[in-house]
Amino acid sequence: MSHARRPPKGPLVRRIRPLLLCAALLATVPPGALTTEAAAATAPAPGGGGAGAERPTPLDQVIPAPESVRKGGGPFTLTERTVIRVSGSGGEAPGDVTGDGTAASPNRASGEARRVGDKLAALLRPSTGFPLPVTTRPGSDGIQLRLDGGPFGKSGPGAEGYRLKVSSRAAVISASTGAGLFHGVQTLRQLLPPAVESDTEQPGPWQVSGGTITDRPRYAYRSAMLDVSRHFFSVDEVKRYIDQLAMYKINKLHLHLSDDQGWRIAIDSWPRLAAYGGGTEVGGGPGGHYTKADYREILRYAGEHELTVVPEIDMPGHTNAALASYAKLNCDGVAPPRYTGTEVGFSSLCVPLDVTYDFIDDVVRELAAMTPGRYLHIGGDEAHSTSHEDYVAFMERAQKTVAKYGKTVIGWHQLTGANPAEGAVAQYWGTSGAEDEPEVVDAAKKGTRLILSPANRSYLDMQYDEDTPLGLHWAGYVEAKQSYDWEPGSYIKGAPKDAVLGVEAPLWSETLEKSEHIEFMAFPRLPGIAELGWSPASKLGWDGYRERLARQGPRWDQLGMSYWRSPQVPWPDAAR
């Protein structure tokens, strides 16, 4: 039923003449010539219908902020007749580029587009009720996914860039890779009403504002870490987090697979690591571990969502679960009891023992063989029970082992206090911008790349305020603004800007036990870290970001997510 405002009183002719005049004027305007704002003003509300309803989301109101937005033209409307058209480059010509930078065959190119198209259709069908067939047949209408790169200029779209061009007839996403198409789909998703996230049919209408977005990431490495060691999370819980990360163009999932409280990955050559060392967690719960089949399933699912898994085996400290599993890894030959507390810095592998390096070789070999991504994280932080000399000697051998099996080593920034190998990456988790850690700056100047995870900015397990029921506050209380309002390019004072490989949002799990806890601590802060990693510095700014962030609340409500209603964000009533 329409809720249009009643027309004013007066002779009937006074009302008819203006209507006729408007009709005559509109008849002279060619289709698609209305501005986005004018067309949207007449559009029904996303949740129902009627005059004076809500306009489609403007193109510049998504997260992360796009590199370039040009508004204009009428909105595209998704209907029961809409099709999703997929194609490779110029009809699947050779020379398409895959996400790893290699040339793709025509069949692979079209296959990548088809894969993304199928995922888009699966997302849209439940809420719209539309069939949305995915087809390779050419046409000028519908949603189109093209592996042709689009007009990005001389620098090209890169491995993850895309262009989204919306007219009243079609919404066209162009990219050079499947990853680019996937990221473009996440933008299209945010431009549709939040009800699109529902798993039951909704009334619509489903409109996307007209215009063009040209977009690509600022940093190649945009990561989130999940600590599955202190509390274990199932494969399905990890998948749920992957779904949420992919919405904001995160492209790395760092899994913290071992610590004092639990060993979470099966290693065939050392079976007690998982069978015994994985059998507990903080507080004494049952723990758990991933079989190799479980790990492969996480890798598969992450890959479908354009995330690369970065596994971490922490060493030489944070190793009590391994030491408890095998007495021979201890200098005195005595296995300590399993640990269920939250203290750090008390454990260490025995650096002089030859068996220690047999152990490291076996673990890295098996993990590297399972992991297609280029990176392997060896931890290296809080090794308080290891002397400096032993730490330097151990990290040198551990880095060589990683290289031996074809991976690029990542370590926490304490690695820079040893001798970082050529090509090594250091992950900074301090709070001072390295003012108290000159070795970080020195290493960066010598070529060590940096991932930035300042604990008082990007650690998602820090409490929002003193009343937050979960999390810790050793790095302070971290609200939404503080987690967003910093500049990665200049954060490490004295380090070259081009030393920054990217950013990461770690989530440690001392106090977290289930998906609801993960979501409550990650949101609304995670999208801000994602934007810092993706968007140009010129597009960043808290005042504009908080308004865009507020738009995400109803979407998270539809997805059934548990999140912190930060008082710093002007949430719409539905999200309060």
C-alpha positions in Angstrom: 0.0 0.0 0.0 1.3 3.4 -0.9 2.0 6.0 1.8 2.3 8.9 -0.7 1.4 12.3 0.8 -2.2 13.5 0.1 -2.2 16.2 -2.6 -3.3 19.7 -1.4 -6.9 20.8 -1.6 -8.1 22.8 -4.6 -9.8 22.6 -8.0 -9.0 19.4 -9.8 -7.6 21.4 -12.8 -4.9 22.9 -10.6 -3.6 19.5 -9.9 -3.9 18.0 -13.4 -2.0 20.8 -15.3 1.2 20.5 -13.3 1.1 16.7 -13.8 0.6 17.1 -17.5 3.5 19.6 -17.7 5.8 17.2 -15.8 4.9 14.3 -18.1 5.6 16.4 -21.2 9.0 17.4 -19.8 10.0 13.9 -18.9 9.0 12.7 -22.3 11.7 14.9 -23.8 14.5 13.4 -21.6 16.3 10.4 -23.2 16.4 7.2 -21.1 19.3 7.2 -18.6 19.8 11.0 -18.8 18.4 11.6 -15.3 21.0 12.2 -12.6 21.6 9.5 -10.0 20.1 11.8 -7.3 17.0 12.6 -9.4 16.3 9.1 -10.4 16.9 7.8 -6.9 14.6 10.3 -5.4 11.7 8.6 -7.1 12.8 5.1 -6.2 10.9 3.0 -3.7 12.4 2.2 -0.4 14.8 -0.8 -0.2 12.5 -2.4 2.4 9.1 -1.8 0.9 8.0 0.8 -1.6 6.2 4.1 -2.1 6.9 7.7 -2.9 9.5 9.6 -0.9 11.3 6.4 -0.2 15.0 5.9 0.6 17.5 6.4 -2.2 20.0 3.8 -3.4 23.3 3.9 -1.6 25.6 6.5 -3.2 28.7 5.0 -4.9 31.1 6.6 -2.4 29.4 5.2 0.7 31.1 1.8 0.8 34.0 0.4 2.8 36.8 0.4 1.9 36.6 3.8 0.2 37.2 3.4 -3.5 40.1 5.1 -5.3 37.8 6.9 -7.8 34.1 7.5 -8.0 32.2 9.3 -10.8 28.4 9.6 -10.1 25.8 9.9 -12.8 23.1 8.2 -14.8 20.0 6.3 -13.7 20.2 3.4 -11.2 20.4 -0.2 -12.2 17.4 -2.3 -10.9 17.7 -6.0 -10.2 14.6 -7.8 -11.4 13.3 -11.3 -11.9 14.5 -11.0 -15.5 18.1 -10.1 -14.6 20.9 -12.4 -15.8 24.5 -12.6 -14.7 26.8 -12.6 -17.8 30.3 -13.9 -17.4 33.2 -13.7 -19.9 36.9 -13.8 -20.2 39.1 -11.2 -21.9 37.6 -10.2 -25.3 35.7 -13.5 -25.6 38.2 -15.4 -23.6 41.4 -14.4 -25.5 44.8 -15.7 -24.3 46.8 -13.5 -22.0 44.5 -13.1 -19.0 46.3 -12.7 -15.8 45.6 -14.8 -12.7 45.9 -13.8 -9.0 49.4 -15.1 -8.8 50.5 -13.0 -11.8 50.8 -15.9 -14.3 49.1 -16.0 -17.6 45.7 -17.7 -17.6 44.3 -19.9 -20.4 41.1 -18.8 -22.0 39.2 -21.6 -20.3 40.7 -20.7 -16.9 39.8 -17.0 -17.5 36.2 -17.7 -18.2 36.2 -20.3 -15.4 37.3 -17.6 -12.9 34.5 -15.3 -14.0 32.0 -18.1 -13.8 33.1 -19.0 -10.3 32.6 -15.4 -9.1 29.3 -15.3 -11.0 28.0 -18.4 -9.3 28.9 -17.0 -5.9 27.2 -13.8 -6.6 24.0 -15.6 -7.7 24.1 -17.7 -4.6 24.3 -14.6 -2.5 21.4 -12.8 -4.3 18.9 -15.5 -4.9 17.6 -16.2 -1.3 16.8 -12.5 -0.6 15.5 -11.5 -4.0 13.7 -14.7 -5.0 15.0 -14.1 -8.5 16.4 -17.0 -10.6 19.5 -15.0 -11.7 20.9 -17.5 -14.3 24.6 -17.3 -14.9 25.4 -17.4 -18.6 28.3 -17.0 -21.0 25.9 -15.6 -23.7 26.8 -12.1 -24.7 24.4 -9.2 -24.1 24.3 -5.6 -23.0 22.0 -6.0 -20.0 22.1 -7.5 -16.5 25.1 -7.9 -14.2 28.2 -8.5 -16.2 31.5 -9.9 -15.0 34.3 -9.3 -17.5 38.0 -10.3 -17.2 39.2 -7.5 -19.5 40.9 -5.2 -17.0 38.9 -2.0 -17.8 40.4 1.5 -18.5 42.8 1.9 -15.5 45.4 3.9 -17.3 49.1 3.0 -17.7 49.5 1.4 -14.3 46.8 -1.1 -14.9 44.4 -2.6 -12.3 47.0 -4.8 -10.7 46.1 -8.2 -9.3 43.1 -7.0 -7.4 41.7 -3.9 -9.0 38.4 -3.6 -10.7 36.0 -1.2 -12.4 32.3 -1.1 -11.6 30.2 0.8 -14.2 26.5 1.1 -13.4 23.8 2.3 -15.8 20.0 1.8 -15.9 20.6 -1.2 -18.2 23.6 -3.0 -16.7 26.0 -3.2 -13.8 29.4 -4.2 -15.3 32.4 -5.3 -13.3 35.7 -5.4 -15.2 39.0 -6.8 -13.8 42.2 -8.6 -14.9 41.8 -11.4 -12.4 39.2 -13.4 -10.6 40.3 -11.7 -7.4 39.5 -8.3 -8.9 36.1 -9.5 -10.0 35.4 -10.9 -6.5 36.4 -7.5 -4.9 34.1 -5.7 -7.3 31.3 -8.0 -6.3 31.8 -7.1 -2.6 31.4 -3.4 -3.6 28.3 -4.2 -5.6 27.0 -6.1 -2.6 27.3 -3.0 -0.3 25.6 -0.8 -2.8 22.5 -3.0 -2.7 20.1 -2.6 0.3 21.1 -4.4 3.5 18.1 -6.8 3.1 20.1 -8.5 0.3 22.0 -10.3 3.1 18.8 -12.1 4.3 18.4 -15.8 3.8 14.7 -15.4 3.2 12.9 -13.6 0.4 12.5 -9.8 0.9 10.3 -7.3 -1.0 13.0 -5.1 -2.5 13.3 -3.2 -4.8 17.0 -3.8 -5.5 18.7 -0.8 -6.9 22.3 0.3 -7.4 23.2 4.0 -8.0 24.4 4.9 -11.4 28.0 5.9 -12.2 31.5 4.4 -12.2 33.9 3.2 -9.6 37.6 2.6 -10.5 39.4 0.9 -7.6 42.5 -0.9 -6.6 44.3 -1.5 -3.3 47.0 0.7 -1.7 48.8 -2.3 -0.1 49.2 -5.8 -1.3 49.0 -7.3 2.2 45.7 -6.8 4.1 45.3 -9.3 6.8 43.4 -10.5 9.8 44.8 -12.9 12.4 42.8 -15.5 14.3 44.4 -17.1 17.4 43.1 -20.6 17.4 45.6 -21.8 20.0 44.4 -20.2 23.3 40.9 -21.2 22.4 40.2 -23.6 19.5 37.7 -22.6 16.8 36.1 -25.2 14.5 36.4 -25.2 10.8 32.9 -23.8 10.5 33.7 -21.0 12.9 36.8 -20.1 10.8 34.7 -20.2 7.7 32.2 -17.7 9.2 35.1 -15.3 9.9 36.4 -15.7 6.4 32.9 -14.7 5.1 33.1 -11.6 7.1 36.7 -10.7 6.2 36.0 -11.1 2.5 33.3 -8.5 2.6 35.9 -5.8 3.3 38.6 -7.0 0.8 40.9 -8.6 3.4 43.2 -10.9 1.4 45.2 -12.8 4.1 44.1 -15.0 7.0 46.9 -15.4 9.5 46.2 -18.5 11.6 48.1 -18.7 14.9 48.3 -22.5 15.1 50.5 -23.1 18.1 51.2 -21.6 21.5 51.6 -22.6 25.1 48.0 -23.6 25.5 47.5 -25.7 22.4 48.9 -27.2 19.2 46.2 -27.0 16.5 47.6 -28.7 13.3 48.2 -32.4 12.7 51.9 -33.2 11.8 52.3 -36.8 10.7 56.0 -37.0 11.8 55.2 -35.7 15.3 51.6 -37.0 16.0 51.5 -36.2 19.7 51.7 -32.5 18.9 48.0 -32.5 17.9 46.8 -35.6 19.7 48.1 -34.5 23.1 49.3 -30.9 22.7 46.0 -30.0 21.1 44.0 -31.5 23.9 43.4 -28.4 26.0 43.0 -24.6 25.9 42.8 -21.6 28.2 40.6 -22.5 31.2 41.1 -26.2 30.7 38.6 -26.8 28.0 38.9 -29.8 25.5 40.8 -27.8 22.9 41.0 -29.5 19.5 43.0 -29.5 16.4 42.7 -29.5 12.6 43.4 -32.7 10.7 45.2 -32.2 7.4 41.8 -32.6 5.7 40.4 -29.9 7.9 43.3 -27.6 7.1 42.8 -28.3 3.4 39.1 -27.4 3.7 40.0 -24.1 5.4 42.5 -23.4 2.6 39.9 -24.2 -0.1 37.3 -22.0 1.4 39.7 -19.1 2.0 40.8 -19.4 -1.6 37.2 -19.2 -2.9 37.0 -15.9 -1.0 40.3 -14.6 -2.3 42.1 -15.0 1.0 45.6 -16.6 1.3 46.2 -18.5 4.5 49.4 -17.6 6.4 50.1 -20.3 9.0 52.1 -19.5 12.1 54.1 -21.9 14.3 55.4 -19.7 17.1 59.1 -20.3 18.1 61.3 -20.5 20.1 59.0 -19.3 22.8 55.2 -19.9 23.1 56.0 -23.6 22.8 54.7 -25.3 26.0 52.2 -27.4 24.1 55.0 -28.9 22.0 57.3 -29.3 25.0 54.6 -31.1 26.9 54.0 -33.4 23.9 57.6 -34.5 23.6 60.0 -34.8 26.5 63.0 -34.9 24.1 62.4 -31.3 23.0 63.3 -30.1 26.6 66.9 -29.5 27.6 66.4 -31.6 30.7 64.4 -34.3 29.0 61.4 -33.8 31.2 58.1 -32.8 29.6 56.2 -30.0 31.5 52.5 -30.3 32.2 50.1 -28.8 29.7 49.2 -25.2 30.3 45.8 -23.6 30.6 46.7 -20.1 31.8 47.4 -16.8 30.0 50.9 -15.8 31.1 53.6 -15.5 28.4 57.4 -15.8 28.1 58.1 -18.8 30.2 58.7 -21.5 27.6 61.4 -22.1 25.1 62.6 -24.7 22.7 66.1 -26.0 23.6 68.4 -24.2 21.2 71.5 -26.4 21.6 69.8 -29.7 20.9 70.0 -31.2 17.4 66.5 -32.7 17.8 65.1 -29.2 18.0 66.1 -28.5 14.4 64.9 -32.0 13.3 61.5 -31.0 14.8 61.5 -27.6 13.1 62.5 -29.1 9.7 59.7 -31.7 9.9 57.0 -29.2 11.0 57.9 -26.6 8.4 58.3 -29.2 5.6 54.8 -30.7 6.2 53.2 -27.3 6.7 54.8 -25.8 3.6 53.7 -28.8 1.5 50.1 -28.2 2.6 50.1 -24.5 2.2 49.9 -22.9 -1.3 50.6 -19.3 -0.2 54.0 -17.9 -0.3 54.3 -16.9 3.4 55.0 -18.9 6.6 55.1 -17.2 10.0 57.6 -18.3 12.6 56.5 -16.0 15.5 59.6 -15.0 17.5 58.0 -12.7 20.0 58.2 -12.8 23.8 61.0 -15.3 23.9 61.9 -14.2 27.4 63.3 -17.6 28.5 65.7 -17.6 25.5 69.0 -15.7 25.8 69.7 -13.2 23.2 72.6 -15.2 21.8 70.4 -18.3 21.6 67.6 -16.4 20.0 69.8 -15.0 17.3 71.3 -18.5 16.6 67.8 -20.1 16.5 66.1 -17.6 14.3 69.0 -17.8 11.8 68.5 -21.6 11.4 64.7 -21.3 11.5 64.7 -18.8 8.7 66.9 -21.0 6.5 64.5 -23.9 7.1 61.6 -21.8 5.8 63.6 -20.8 2.7 64.6 -24.4 2.2 60.9 -25.3 1.6 60.2 -22.4 -0.7 58.4 -20.0 1.6 58.9 -16.4 2.6 59.4 -16.0 6.3 57.4 -13.6 8.5 58.3 -13.0 12.1 57.0 -10.7 14.8 59.1 -7.5 14.9 61.5 -9.0 17.5 63.0 -10.8 14.5 64.7 -7.5 13.6 66.8 -7.8 16.8 68.4 -10.9 15.3 69.5 -11.0 11.6 66.4 -10.9 9.3 67.1 -13.0 6.2 66.9 -11.4 2.7 63.3 -11.0 1.8 62.1 -11.6 5.4 59.0 -9.7 6.6 58.7 -8.3 10.2 55.3 -7.8 11.8 55.2 -4.8 14.1 52.9 -5.1 17.1 54.3 -2.3 19.4 52.6 0.8 20.5 55.2 3.6 20.0 55.7 3.6 16.3 59.1 1.9 16.9 60.5 5.0 18.8 61.8 2.6 21.4 62.8 -0.1 18.9 65.4 1.4 16.5 66.2 -2.1 15.2 62.9 -2.1 13.4 63.7 1.1 11.5 67.3 -0.1 10.8 66.0 -3.4 9.3 63.4 -1.5 7.2 66.1 0.7 5.8 68.0 -2.4 4.8 65.1 -3.9 2.9 63.0 -5.8 5.5 59.4 -5.3 4.7 56.9 -4.4 7.4 53.4 -5.5 8.3 51.8 -3.0 10.7 49.7 -4.3 13.6 50.2 -1.7 16.4 48.5 -3.2 19.4 46.9 0.1 20.6 45.4 0.5 17.1 44.7 -2.8 15.4 44.6 -5.5 18.1 41.0 -6.5 18.0 41.1 -8.2 21.4 41.7 -4.9 23.2 38.6 -3.8 25.1 36.6 -0.9 23.8 36.2 0.6 27.3 36.3 -0.4 30.9 32.9 -2.0 30.7 33.6 -4.3 27.7 32.8 -7.8 28.8 35.5 -9.5 26.7 39.1 -8.8 25.8 42.1 -7.3 27.5 43.5 -3.8 27.9 47.3 -4.1 28.4 47.7 -1.8 25.3 44.9 0.5 26.5 41.2 0.8 25.5 40.8 0.9 21.8 37.5 2.4 20.4 36.5 2.5 16.7 38.1 5.9 16.1 41.4 5.0 17.6 41.7 1.8 15.6 41.0 3.8 12.3 42.6 7.2 12.9 46.3 6.5 12.0 48.4 6.5 8.9 50.3 3.3 8.0 52.7 5.0 5.6 54.2 7.2 8.3 53.5 5.2 11.5 57.0 3.8 11.8 59.0 7.0 12.3 62.1 7.0 10.2 61.3 3.9 8.1 60.9 4.3 4.3 57.2 4.4 3.3 57.8 1.7 0.7 58.9 -0.6 3.4 55.3 -1.1 4.5 53.9 -4.2 2.9 50.5 -3.8 4.5 48.4 -4.0 7.7 46.9 -6.7 9.9 44.2 -6.8 12.5 45.2 -9.6 15.0 42.6 -11.2 17.3 44.0 -13.0 20.3 41.6 -15.4 22.0 42.4 -15.5 25.8 38.8 -14.5 26.5 37.1 -15.6 23.3 35.3 -18.9 22.9 32.8 -18.7 20.0 31.9 -16.9 16.9 29.8 -14.3 18.7 32.9 -13.3 20.7 35.0 -13.0 17.6 32.4 -10.8 15.9 31.8 -8.6 19.0 35.5 -7.8 19.2 36.2 -7.5 15.4 33.3 -5.3 14.5 33.1 -2.4 14.0 37.0 -2.1 14.1 37.9 -4.6 11.4 36.5 -2.6 8.5 38.6 0.4 9.5 41.8 -1.7 9.4 40.6 -3.0 6.0 40.1 0.5 4.7 43.6 1.6 5.9 45.0 -1.3 3.9 43.0 -0.7 0.7 42.1 2.9 0.2 44.4 5.8 -0.9 45.6 8.0 1.9 43.6 10.9 0.3 40.3 9.0 0.9 40.9 8.4 4.6 39.2 10.5 7.3 37.2 9.7 10.4 34.3 12.1 9.9 33.4 10.6 6.5 34.3 7.0 7.5 32.0 7.0 10.6 29.0 7.8 8.4 29.9 5.0 6.0 30.5 2.6 8.9 27.0 3.4 10.3 25.5 2.1 7.1 27.0 -1.3 7.8 25.0 -1.8 11.0 21.8 -2.9 9.3 23.8 -5.2 7.1 25.4 -6.9 10.1 21.9 -7.2 11.7 20.7 -9.1 8.6 23.7 -11.4 8.8 23.0 -12.1 12.5 26.3 -10.7 13.6 27.1 -9.7 17.2 29.0 -6.4 17.2 29.8 -3.5 19.5 27.4 -0.5 19.0 30.1 2.1 19.5 28.8 5.4 20.7 31.2 7.0 18.3 29.2 5.8 15.3 25.8 7.3 14.3 24.1 4.0 13.8 20.6 4.1 12.3 17.8 3.1 14.6 17.7 -0.4 13.4 21.3 -1.0 14.4 21.1 0.6 17.9 
